[in-house]
Amino acid sequence: MNLVELPVDSFDWIRWRNFDLFHKLGTICRTYNLLQMREAIREYAIGYISGEKLFCRPKRNTMAVMFLVDDEFQWCHLTIEEFNGIFRV
């Protein structure tokens, strides 16, 4: 798995609203749970960008991560701690 930094315009409202990966994996968005599911989450991840760079839902101290799930692009924010723990950056 090799994540690439994606352009900011990849992260739009529709892809954010479509996010359902954690539901699909049967987990909740809490650091402990995400770290426990890191292997499954990595299988779907394709790219990232700093959450502060976004036009759509910018957030400080986060990374926005893009996933490909059932041929649909979707994304969410992860804290820096979660991002580093899941992707071992």
Secondary structure, 3 states (H helix, E strand, C coil): CCCEECCHHHCCHHHHHCCCHHHHHCCCCCHHHHHHCHHHHHHHEEEEEEHHHCCCCCCCCEEEEEEEECCEEEEEEEEHHHHHHHHCC
